[in-house]
Every structure is written in structure tokens, then in C-alpha cells.
Amino acid sequence: MASRDINVIALVKGSERYVFLFDDDSRAEALAALGRHAANPDLSFSWYDAAVLAQKVRQAAPRPRRLRIVPRADRQI
């Protein structure tokens, strides 16, 4: 089942505010949006800004749960 939690990343540049909302299933679309904003010459949003926020998008990814290996009780060590 997909998570319905919403992730938020934001950047404030002077009087401008860039706010990106995405769920775990739309992480790739969020990264693409960062690139589109950086490529837009009408915005002050730079490629550096996109790189920093992209790192935050990747860090917000849910981490897989680690399995803990427990030795069987009937096995001799």
C-alpha cells in the first residue's frame, strides 16, 4: 500500500518562495519539476538551488527496513 504522507521542501530567496509538495510515489516528478524551474530564465531559481533541494528530496525517501537475523535456537554455535 502506498503512503499518503506529503513531503514538503521549500526555498526562500529574497521575496520569492518556492514550495514543492510530493508524496513517495511522485518523487521522480518532483525532481523533474526542480529541473524545469532551474531551466526557466524568468525565475531566480538556479541549478544550485535545484541540486540542494534534489538532495533533500532523495533524503526524504523512506529507507528500507533492515532485517535482523536471529540464530535458530536449535542450532549449535
Secondary structure by P-SEA (a helix, b strand, c coil): ccccbbbbbbcccccbbbbbbbcccaaaaaaaaaaaaaacccccccaaaaaaaaaaaaaaccccbbbbbbccccccc
